[in-house]
Amino acid sequence: MMKKNIYQDLLKLEVNFSQSAVIPYRLSKNGLEILLITSLKRKHWIVPKGYIEFNLTPFESAKKEAYEEAGVLGSNETLEVGTFKLNKPIGICVIKVFTMEVSEVLDEYPERNDRKRKWFTPEEASEKIAIPEIGEMIKELNYKLKVA
């Protein structure tokens, strides 16, 4: 009888983990604007996102990512605009997505040399963003935020 390889069983395990993301926005004279940032490796347009830290709520964790990745600070008032799943090589990732009205855009922040950031209209942002599920959430923001 052949000895079973323990690693074969480990590879079959399904791991679930959680992340949270924030859609940073502002209201300007031109209407609603969405801030997107580039991903580290492929330079795709994304929103700030990361693992939910054990001592923070999902929104607090996403807000921290917004500071680190995009250099923005914002309101504590938020809407949870959706949840979706991504299949990643290490397992299934469940991502909660929140809104955050930006109150301050910083010049100095941890990942300023690693990412670009740019404001877009909701229509532009929903087309440019690399994650279609978040693009759909952006399309509904005018309605959900009750912006004219």
Steps between C-alpha positions, in 0.01 A plus 500: 500500500638843400554759765256786449655838436382741770547795264235364263242541777623847588463614140135391501407715801280795423607807691261788550630839600356848524600835361336839496518778246398862490378710209637848578281778361454875509236742388640776278341770285500236222309251716607169649865399450659164582866454596676200346855384563729268307577148616859429602594237242288541188413869542127437447253753637356379832362634829681473835454147633663267751459229760274582791723551801396307811470810718305711246152489351486432124438872434780615734735261325396629155538859619855420617575357152367823345755697701791262430431434131329819379599765752145603582316555825125499525175493683401224741153500346481223245277276295577135447433485125558130447687177553650271240734202474828463313666168431868540580776241487492464880122474529177692485514862607182671619524878454272754669488836323426833670479865398710774655456872439850645474566794730875536442746403225853465636828562319692266731374145556657152524454378138534833316802375302339167408160601361333765288168651602245682287146639533242373248132552432296197611456402132876514433585321825253217436658443155864526611490296820652152476236330719163491318302443824628829642433669165134404535494642854650827376226529234238501778673754726315811381174329596626346826662824618192697388712731284312697235 
